[in-house]
Amino acid sequence: MARSTAKNAQEILMADFQTLVTDTERLLNDTKVLAGDQADELRAKIQESLLQARETLKLTEDSLRERGQAAVTATEDYVQANPWQSVGIAAGVGFLIGLLATRR
């Protein structure tokens, strides 16, 4: 369950960022009708920033996937190695959440 939740959150984040980049590219294309050296400079700077953002996005995506997979694997290994401790921890956390929920 944790694996699917983390994967969904990553996919949503990546999709949102890719939408932002796509919208910015569309804005660049729509501003081609603007004339002048300043408009050309602005488009060039934005295009360069988009390329850097895409590279950063790819690196971040790879890093997040690796760290997420490592965390899931470590958690699964711990639970399989210590099933009763895991049940105790889960019960304790559930108890604390129950106490906090009843105070409100």
LOGU-623353 format. One record per residue (C-alpha): y, x, z; residue number from 1; residue in three letters. Coordinates in Angstrom, 1 decimal, padded with zeros to 4 digits. Layout:
N
<atom py="Y" px="X" pz="Z" i="NUM" aa="ALA"/>
...
# end
This chain:
104
<atom py="000.0" px="000.0" pz="000.0" i="1" aa="MET"/>
<atom py="002.4" px="002.8" pz="000.9" i="2" aa="ALA"/>
<atom py="001.6" px="004.5" pz="-002.4" i="3" aa="ARG"/>
<atom py="002.5" px="001.4" pz="-004.4" i="4" aa="SER"/>
<atom py="005.7" px="000.8" pz="-002.5" i="5" aa="THR"/>
<atom py="006.9" px="004.3" pz="-002.9" i="6" aa="ALA"/>
<atom py="005.9" px="004.3" pz="-006.6" i="7" aa="LYS"/>
<atom py="007.8" px="001.0" pz="-007.1" i="8" aa="ASN"/>
<atom py="010.9" px="002.3" pz="-005.4" i="9" aa="ALA"/>
<atom py="010.9" px="005.4" pz="-007.5" i="10" aa="GLN"/>
<atom py="010.4" px="003.4" pz="-010.7" i="11" aa="GLU"/>
<atom py="013.3" px="001.1" pz="-009.8" i="12" aa="ILE"/>
<atom py="015.5" px="004.1" pz="-009.1" i="13" aa="LEU"/>
<atom py="014.6" px="005.8" pz="-012.3" i="14" aa="MET"/>
<atom py="015.0" px="002.6" pz="-014.3" i="15" aa="ALA"/>
<atom py="018.5" px="002.0" pz="-012.8" i="16" aa="ASP"/>
<atom py="019.6" px="005.5" pz="-013.6" i="17" aa="PHE"/>
<atom py="018.3" px="005.4" pz="-017.1" i="18" aa="GLN"/>
<atom py="020.1" px="002.1" pz="-017.6" i="19" aa="THR"/>
<atom py="023.3" px="003.8" pz="-016.4" i="20" aa="LEU"/>
<atom py="022.8" px="006.7" pz="-018.9" i="21" aa="VAL"/>
<atom py="022.0" px="004.3" pz="-021.7" i="22" aa="THR"/>
<atom py="025.1" px="002.2" pz="-021.0" i="23" aa="ASP"/>
<atom py="027.3" px="005.3" pz="-020.9" i="24" aa="THR"/>
<atom py="025.9" px="006.4" pz="-024.3" i="25" aa="GLU"/>
<atom py="026.6" px="003.0" pz="-025.7" i="26" aa="ARG"/>
<atom py="030.2" px="003.3" pz="-024.3" i="27" aa="LEU"/>
<atom py="030.5" px="006.6" pz="-026.1" i="28" aa="LEU"/>
<atom py="029.4" px="005.1" pz="-029.4" i="29" aa="ASN"/>
<atom py="031.8" px="002.2" pz="-028.9" i="30" aa="ASP"/>
<atom py="034.7" px="004.5" pz="-028.4" i="31" aa="THR"/>
<atom py="034.2" px="006.4" pz="-031.7" i="32" aa="LYS"/>
<atom py="036.9" px="004.3" pz="-033.2" i="33" aa="VAL"/>
<atom py="039.4" px="006.0" pz="-030.9" i="34" aa="LEU"/>
<atom py="041.3" px="008.7" pz="-032.7" i="35" aa="ALA"/>
<atom py="042.9" px="011.9" pz="-031.5" i="36" aa="GLY"/>
<atom py="041.9" px="015.2" pz="-030.0" i="37" aa="ASP"/>
<atom py="041.9" px="013.9" pz="-026.4" i="38" aa="GLN"/>
<atom py="039.4" px="011.2" pz="-027.3" i="39" aa="ALA"/>
<atom py="037.2" px="013.8" pz="-029.0" i="40" aa="ASP"/>
<atom py="037.4" px="016.1" pz="-026.0" i="41" aa="GLU"/>
<atom py="036.6" px="013.2" pz="-023.6" i="42" aa="LEU"/>
<atom py="033.6" px="012.2" pz="-025.7" i="43" aa="ARG"/>
<atom py="032.3" px="015.8" pz="-025.8" i="44" aa="ALA"/>
<atom py="032.7" px="016.1" pz="-022.0" i="45" aa="LYS"/>
<atom py="030.9" px="012.8" pz="-021.4" i="46" aa="ILE"/>
<atom py="028.1" px="013.8" pz="-023.8" i="47" aa="GLN"/>
<atom py="027.7" px="017.1" pz="-021.9" i="48" aa="GLU"/>
<atom py="027.6" px="015.3" pz="-018.6" i="49" aa="SER"/>
<atom py="025.0" px="012.9" pz="-019.9" i="50" aa="LEU"/>
<atom py="022.8" px="015.7" pz="-021.0" i="51" aa="LEU"/>
<atom py="023.1" px="017.4" pz="-017.6" i="52" aa="GLN"/>
<atom py="022.4" px="014.1" pz="-015.9" i="53" aa="ALA"/>
<atom py="019.3" px="013.6" pz="-018.0" i="54" aa="ARG"/>
<atom py="018.0" px="017.0" pz="-017.1" i="55" aa="GLU"/>
<atom py="018.8" px="016.5" pz="-013.4" i="56" aa="THR"/>
<atom py="017.1" px="013.1" pz="-013.6" i="57" aa="LEU"/>
<atom py="013.9" px="014.6" pz="-015.0" i="58" aa="LYS"/>
<atom py="013.8" px="017.3" pz="-012.4" i="59" aa="LEU"/>
<atom py="014.5" px="014.9" pz="-009.6" i="60" aa="THR"/>
<atom py="011.8" px="012.5" pz="-010.9" i="61" aa="GLU"/>
<atom py="009.2" px="015.3" pz="-011.0" i="62" aa="ASP"/>
<atom py="010.2" px="016.4" pz="-007.5" i="63" aa="SER"/>
<atom py="010.1" px="012.9" pz="-006.0" i="64" aa="LEU"/>
<atom py="006.7" px="012.2" pz="-007.6" i="65" aa="ARG"/>
<atom py="005.3" px="015.5" pz="-006.2" i="66" aa="GLU"/>
<atom py="006.7" px="014.9" pz="-002.7" i="67" aa="ARG"/>
<atom py="005.7" px="011.3" pz="-002.6" i="68" aa="GLY"/>
<atom py="002.1" px="012.1" pz="-003.7" i="69" aa="GLN"/>
<atom py="001.9" px="014.9" pz="-001.1" i="70" aa="ALA"/>
<atom py="003.1" px="012.6" pz="001.6" i="71" aa="ALA"/>
<atom py="000.6" px="009.9" pz="000.6" i="72" aa="VAL"/>
<atom py="-002.2" px="012.4" pz="000.4" i="73" aa="THR"/>
<atom py="-001.4" px="013.9" pz="003.8" i="74" aa="ALA"/>
<atom py="-001.2" px="010.4" pz="005.4" i="75" aa="THR"/>
<atom py="-004.5" px="009.4" pz="003.9" i="76" aa="GLU"/>
<atom py="-006.2" px="012.6" pz="005.0" i="77" aa="ASP"/>
<atom py="-004.9" px="012.2" pz="008.5" i="78" aa="TYR"/>
<atom py="-006.0" px="008.6" pz="008.7" i="79" aa="VAL"/>
<atom py="-009.5" px="009.5" pz="007.4" i="80" aa="GLN"/>
<atom py="-009.8" px="012.4" pz="009.8" i="81" aa="ALA"/>
<atom py="-008.4" px="010.5" pz="012.9" i="82" aa="ASN"/>
<atom py="-009.2" px="006.8" pz="012.4" i="83" aa="PRO"/>
<atom py="-009.0" px="005.8" pz="016.0" i="84" aa="TRP"/>
<atom py="-005.7" px="007.6" pz="016.7" i="85" aa="GLN"/>
<atom py="-004.3" px="006.0" pz="013.6" i="86" aa="SER"/>
<atom py="-005.3" px="002.6" pz="014.9" i="87" aa="VAL"/>
<atom py="-003.7" px="003.4" pz="018.2" i="88" aa="GLY"/>
<atom py="-000.5" px="004.6" pz="016.7" i="89" aa="ILE"/>
<atom py="-000.3" px="001.5" pz="014.5" i="90" aa="ALA"/>
<atom py="-001.0" px="-000.8" pz="017.5" i="91" aa="ALA"/>
<atom py="001.7" px="001.0" pz="019.5" i="92" aa="GLY"/>
<atom py="004.3" px="000.7" pz="016.7" i="93" aa="VAL"/>
<atom py="003.4" px="-002.9" pz="016.3" i="94" aa="GLY"/>
<atom py="003.8" px="-003.5" pz="020.0" i="95" aa="PHE"/>
<atom py="007.2" px="-001.8" pz="020.0" i="96" aa="LEU"/>
<atom py="008.4" px="-003.8" pz="017.0" i="97" aa="ILE"/>
<atom py="007.2" px="-007.0" pz="018.8" i="98" aa="GLY"/>
<atom py="009.1" px="-006.1" pz="021.9" i="99" aa="LEU"/>
<atom py="012.3" px="-005.4" pz="019.9" i="100" aa="LEU"/>
<atom py="011.9" px="-008.6" pz="018.0" i="101" aa="ALA"/>
<atom py="011.5" px="-010.8" pz="021.1" i="102" aa="THR"/>
<atom py="014.7" px="-009.3" pz="022.7" i="103" aa="ARG"/>
<atom py="016.9" px="-010.8" pz="020.0" i="104" aa="ARG"/>
# end
